[in-house]
Amino acid sequence: MATTEPIARIEARIAPELKAMFQTAADIENITLSEFLCKSAREAAQSIIANHNVLKLSAEDSRAFAEAIVNPAEPNEALKAAAKRYKQEFGSAS
């Protein structure tokens, strides 16, 4: 964080054993309990967000995706009909 003053407050009720474990970890890192909790929560949130925003494909799926990009299939009748309806509803994209 750019500032050492808190700009928002979060409260949580946790078991005393869990608080003691967090405090031990903070002591090992030589930081305050608040710093430890903020750092840990930030890292966890960044990881969750990154995992949510990244599409991971198997090698087989990656090859199939690349092949579809390089050699796209011809549009079928359903896709042509959907495109026609879209153009009628929204006009053509220019």
C-alpha positions in Angstrom: 0.0 0.0 0.0 1.2 3.5 -0.7 0.1 4.8 2.8 0.6 3.4 6.2 -2.7 4.8 7.4 -5.7 2.5 7.0 -8.3 3.8 4.6 -10.9 1.1 5.3 -11.5 -1.2 8.2 -12.4 -4.9 8.1 -13.4 -6.9 11.1 -13.5 -10.7 11.4 -14.3 -13.1 14.2 -11.9 -16.0 14.2 -11.0 -18.8 16.6 -8.2 -18.0 19.0 -6.1 -20.8 17.6 -6.3 -19.3 14.1 -5.4 -15.9 15.4 -2.4 -17.4 17.2 -1.3 -19.1 14.0 -1.6 -15.8 12.0 0.3 -14.0 14.7 3.1 -16.6 14.6 3.4 -16.3 10.8 3.4 -12.5 11.1 6.2 -12.7 13.7 8.2 -15.0 11.4 7.9 -12.5 8.6 8.7 -9.7 11.1 5.6 -7.7 10.2 2.4 -6.7 12.1 -0.6 -9.0 12.2 -2.5 -6.4 10.2 0.2 -6.3 7.5 0.3 -10.1 7.4 -3.4 -10.4 7.0 -3.6 -7.7 4.3 -0.7 -9.2 2.4 -2.1 -12.7 2.6 -5.6 -11.6 1.6 -4.2 -9.5 -1.3 -2.2 -12.5 -2.6 -5.1 -14.9 -2.3 -7.4 -12.4 -4.0 -4.9 -11.8 -6.9 -4.5 -15.6 -7.3 -8.3 -16.2 -7.4 -8.9 -13.3 -9.9 -6.0 -14.5 -12.1 -7.3 -18.1 -12.1 -10.8 -16.8 -13.0 -9.6 -14.6 -15.8 -7.2 -17.1 -17.5 -8.5 -19.7 -19.8 -6.5 -22.9 -19.5 -6.7 -25.5 -22.3 -5.3 -29.0 -22.6 -2.8 -29.5 -25.4 -5.5 -31.2 -27.5 -8.0 -28.3 -26.9 -5.2 -25.8 -27.7 -4.5 -27.5 -31.0 -8.3 -27.6 -31.8 -8.7 -23.9 -31.0 -5.7 -22.9 -33.1 -6.9 -25.1 -36.0 -10.4 -23.4 -35.8 -8.7 -20.0 -35.9 -6.4 -20.8 -38.8 -9.0 -22.8 -40.8 -12.5 -21.7 -39.7 -15.5 -23.8 -40.7 -17.9 -22.4 -43.3 -21.0 -20.9 -41.6 -24.0 -23.4 -41.5 -27.6 -22.5 -42.2 -28.3 -21.7 -38.5 -25.5 -19.2 -38.3 -26.5 -17.6 -41.6 -30.0 -17.2 -40.3 -28.8 -15.8 -37.0 -26.6 -13.2 -38.8 -29.6 -12.2 -41.0 -31.8 -11.7 -37.9 -29.1 -9.7 -36.3 -28.7 -7.4 -39.3 -32.4 -6.9 -39.5 -32.6 -6.1 -35.8 -29.4 -4.0 -35.4 -28.3 -3.1 -38.9 -24.9 -4.0 -40.4 -21.7 -3.1 -38.6 -19.8 -0.5 -40.6 
